[in-house]
Amino acid sequence: MTDVSMLKENLNKINERLRRAAVKRGVSPEEITLVAVTKTVPAEAINAAHQLGINNFGENRVQEALSKIDFLPGDIHLHFIGHLQSNKVRHVVPVFDLIHSLDSIKLAGVIQKEGEKRDRKVNVLLQVNIGDEKSKFGFKREEVEDALVELATYRNLKVLGLMTVAPFLPDPEEVRPYFRLLYQLFKSIKIPGIEMKYLSMGMSNDFEVAVEEGANMVRLGTALFGDRLKK
Ligand SMILES: *Cc1c(COP(=O)(O)O)cnc(C)c1O
């Protein structure tokens, strides 16, 4: 059973924290898109969140996302946020509105081909490994500019911004410099055909700091749905 009152309470708290962070940043709270991360969350709870006004949902596993899709409202925007394997691209492109996790030129080539086959543009964010962590996917900071110049020539790919999974540090203040670095990079990109519209950074433990540093898309799982069962 979905605990709707808990969900509502969590959402109210998140919205208030987002509002405060936006005000601190000097932007309107409406400019911040909340992506509710629904990995391990059953379709029933996703529907409850939708009824509370959430329209953007993120999944990080293809199989899990596809298993729920038939039980979700038709008017939602789906975000793919996990590492995407080339052989899954054909399943992801028709279902997801935005792929946050474009993490290699090779993957971009596969997505481009899939877009071409379907005669449409696929919306992506370039994933940046801002903390230079061995355990994380994404382009290194110094690779981003060249990668974007290359991707600008891919006709069926539409780059709409940058995404990062920042280093996990218990004190979100310690993550602030990483967010600041990515925002600076985001702002510095001036490449024809590349739109720097979305900066996807900030998760449950650090989203306020992310917004204060310029994020306009945050990805929240546990803050909204509670602790996941560890898989
Ligand atoms: C799980 C996940 C999130 C959400 O994490 P929480 O800490 O539960 O908010 C955000 N982004 C990515 C890429 C994730 O895998």
The ligand as an SDF file (V2000), in Angstrom:
LIG
                    3D

 15 15  0  0  0  0  0  0  0  0999 V2000
   19.1180    6.7750   -7.4730 C   0  0  0  0  0  0  0  0  0  0  0  0
   19.5470    7.9560   -8.2370 C   0  0  0  0  0  0  0  0  0  0  0  0
   19.1430    9.2450   -7.8710 C   0  0  0  0  0  0  0  0  0  0  0  0
   18.3080    9.5380   -6.6470 C   0  0  0  0  0  0  0  0  0  0  0  0
   19.0150    9.2400   -5.4910 O   0  0  0  0  0  0  0  0  0  0  0  0
   18.4350    9.6170   -4.0370 P   0  0  0  0  0  0  0  0  0  0  0  0
   19.6370    9.7330   -3.2090 O   0  0  0  0  0  0  0  0  0  0  0  0
   17.5470    8.4870   -3.6640 O   0  0  0  0  0  0  0  0  0  0  0  0
   17.6920   10.8870   -4.1740 O   0  0  0  0  0  0  0  0  0  0  0  0
   19.5530   10.3090   -8.6700 C   0  0  0  0  0  0  0  0  0  0  0  0
   20.3180   10.1210   -9.7550 N   0  0  0  0  0  0  0  0  0  0  0  0
   20.7400    8.9030  -10.1460 C   0  0  0  0  0  0  0  0  0  0  0  0
   21.5700    8.7760  -11.3620 C   0  0  0  0  0  0  0  0  0  0  0  0
   20.3550    7.7860   -9.4040 C   0  0  0  0  0  0  0  0  0  0  0  0
   20.7730    6.5730   -9.7880 O   0  0  0  0  0  0  0  0  0  0  0  0
  1  2  1  0
  2  3  1  0
  2 14  2  0
  3  4  1  0
  3 10  2  0
  4  5  1  0
  5  6  1  0
  6  7  2  0
  6  8  1  0
  6  9  1  0
 10 11  1  0
 11 12  2  0
 12 13  1  0
 12 14  1  0
 14 15  1  0
M  END
$$$$
